[in-house]
Amino acid sequence: MLFVIAVEFFLTCIRFAYHIVIAIIYSILPRKAKNVEGDIVLITGAANGIGKIVAKKFADLNATLVLWDIDKKANENVAREIEVMGKRAYAYTVDVTQKESVYKVANRVKMEVGDVNILINNAGIVSGKKLLDCDDDMIIRTMEVNMISHFWTVKAFLPAMLENNEGHIVTIASAAGLLGVSQLVDYSASKHGAIGFDESLRHELTDMHSGINTTVVCPYYTDTGLFYGCKSRFPKILPILEPEYVASCIVDAILQNQHILFVPKILSIFIFLKTILPTSAFIVLGKFFGGFTFMDNFQGRAKKNFNRKF
Ligand SMILES: NC(=O)c1ccc[n+]([C@@H]2O[C@H](COP(=O)([O-])OP(=O)(O)OC[C@H]3O[C@@H](n4cnc5c(N)ncnc54)[C@H](O)[C@@H]3O)[C@@H](O)[C@H]2O)c1
């Protein structure tokens, strides 16, 4: 018994060292990007913001796009824009919180378009209120859109991926899924859940020796309108990001089968500090960097006179 454990420990050390070396090599030399030509890429929340730009980037790579959004008109416009590019896109009006609707439309996608190769869970909402000002229904809605819907979409598309022994599940989470933010208790909780969902699913899929990849994306604030009105205290160090840049990073990470993506990379330093510093010291740091005041001028999507840029 002791001998078996000793052998297993030895093999574990070799595998561990192998993966460290590979990670170092990949951090210096980017991995070869996978070819997604002809792949079917489904994006939730594809009608606006990051989802829309990611959709167009995959269309540029000759993938077939399946666009899901609750915003019918904007979603169909994105499909038309992709068709004008000479590429294939199918728009479906779906509220991702409606489990039965997700399963029903997923079956239609399978019949009308085919098996999805890359599923990108991107739809998201934010209330932007302090916990006690948050309407109960809005808290539930935030959890449902930003996290619980991932269970329904993955349950709908994972079986075919397993059958084909090929696929990729992408979770668009947030930096707020790793670092708590004042006035984002519901949003941050939902994004922590989304990150836990990705990590646990990755372990499950690895244990099954499946050929399915997962990627979780944690962007800092991005200028799509979702967080309209918010300001960074130190824009030189942590600027509000351009959606085009975030979308490019997401597509690159997917093409390279990267497991986790922080945009910008400097976020990983804050996450590391959070794990080693006393909580009280980290709070002092967070306050200095504007973590307590970032949401003060939040207006978000609800702002009536806000013109969507994307
Ligand atoms: N913008 C940021 O600062 C930022 C930062 C970190 C993470 N994110 C995450 O990135 C993702 C995309 O954000 P964005 O900034 O592009 O937002 P966005 O508001 O521009 O786009 C979100 C899309 O999701 C759709 N949607 C909302 N509820 C839905 C539902 N129930 N069913 C189907 N579709 C629904 C909306 O109609 C919209 O088209 C979200 O998950 C968001 O939480 C955004």
The ligand as a Tripos MOL2 file, in Angstrom:
@<TRIPOS>MOLECULE
LIG
   44    48     1     0     0
SMALL
NO_CHARGES

@<TRIPOS>ATOM
      1 N1        -19.1080   45.8850  -18.8690 N.am      1 LIG1
      2 C1        -18.3400   45.5860  -17.8330 C.2       1 LIG1
      3 O1        -17.7660   46.4620  -17.1660 O.2       1 LIG1
      4 C2        -18.1160   44.1500  -17.4530 C.ar      1 LIG1
      5 C3        -17.0550   43.8440  -16.5750 C.ar      1 LIG1
      6 C4        -16.8680   42.5360  -16.1980 C.ar      1 LIG1
      7 C5        -17.6960   41.5390  -16.6650 C.ar      1 LIG1
      8 N2        -18.7120   41.8670  -17.5040 N.ar      1 LIG1
      9 C6        -19.6050   40.8040  -17.9420 C.3       1 LIG1
     10 O2        -19.5320   40.6770  -19.3410 O.3       1 LIG1
     11 C7        -20.7850   40.2070  -19.8490 C.3       1 LIG1
     12 C8        -21.2480   41.1260  -20.9670 C.3       1 LIG1
     13 O3        -21.4090   42.4240  -20.4170 O.3       1 LIG1
     14 P1        -21.5900   43.7230  -21.3110 P.3       1 LIG1
     15 O4        -20.8400   44.8020  -20.6270 O.co2     1 LIG1
     16 O5        -21.3290   43.4210  -22.7140 O.co2     1 LIG1
     17 O6        -23.1380   44.0020  -21.0470 O.3       1 LIG1
     18 P2        -24.2750   44.4760  -22.0610 P.3       1 LIG1
     19 O7        -25.3660   45.0160  -21.2200 O.co2     1 LIG1
     20 O8        -23.6910   45.3520  -23.1050 O.co2     1 LIG1
     21 O9        -24.7250   43.1160  -22.7580 O.3       1 LIG1
     22 C9        -25.3770   42.1240  -22.0040 C.3       1 LIG1
     23 C10       -26.3860   41.4440  -22.9110 C.3       1 LIG1
     24 O10       -27.0510   40.4290  -22.1320 O.3       1 LIG1
     25 C11       -28.4130   40.4310  -22.5380 C.3       1 LIG1
     26 N3        -29.2500   39.8460  -21.4950 N.ar      1 LIG1
     27 C12       -29.5360   40.3610  -20.2860 C.ar      1 LIG1
     28 N4        -30.4010   39.5540  -19.6420 N.ar      1 LIG1
     29 C13       -30.6410   38.5030  -20.4680 C.ar      1 LIG1
     30 C14       -31.4600   37.3480  -20.3580 C.ar      1 LIG1
     31 N5        -32.2090   37.1110  -19.2810 N.pl3     1 LIG1
     32 N6        -31.4750   36.4700  -21.3920 N.ar      1 LIG1
     33 C15       -30.7440   36.7040  -22.5050 C.ar      1 LIG1
     34 N7        -29.9710   37.7930  -22.6580 N.ar      1 LIG1
     35 C16       -29.9270   38.6780  -21.6560 C.ar      1 LIG1
     36 C17       -28.7350   41.9050  -22.7560 C.3       1 LIG1
     37 O11       -29.9080   42.0930  -23.5570 O.3       1 LIG1
     38 C18       -27.4730   42.3900  -23.4420 C.3       1 LIG1
     39 O12       -27.5740   42.2690  -24.8370 O.3       1 LIG1
     40 C19       -21.7380   40.1860  -18.6470 C.3       1 LIG1
     41 O13       -21.8000   38.8760  -18.1340 O.3       1 LIG1
     42 C20       -21.0700   41.0980  -17.6530 C.3       1 LIG1
     43 O14       -21.4240   40.8030  -16.3270 O.3       1 LIG1
     44 C21       -18.9330   43.1460  -17.9330 C.ar      1 LIG1
@<TRIPOS>BOND
     1     1     2 1
     2     2     3 2
     3     2     4 1
     4     4     5 ar
     5     4    44 ar
     6     5     6 ar
     7     6     7 ar
     8     7     8 ar
     9     8     9 1
    10     8    44 ar
    11     9    10 1
    12     9    42 1
    13    10    11 1
    14    11    12 1
    15    11    40 1
    16    12    13 1
    17    13    14 1
    18    14    15 2
    19    14    16 1
    20    14    17 1
    21    17    18 1
    22    18    19 2
    23    18    20 1
    24    18    21 1
    25    21    22 1
    26    22    23 1
    27    23    24 1
    28    23    38 1
    29    24    25 1
    30    25    26 1
    31    25    36 1
    32    26    27 ar
    33    26    35 ar
    34    27    28 ar
    35    28    29 ar
    36    29    30 ar
    37    29    35 ar
    38    30    31 1
    39    30    32 ar
    40    32    33 ar
    41    33    34 ar
    42    34    35 ar
    43    36    37 1
    44    36    38 1
    45    38    39 1
    46    40    41 1
    47    40    42 1
    48    42    43 1
@<TRIPOS>SUBSTRUCTURE
     1 LIG1         1 GROUP 0 **** ****
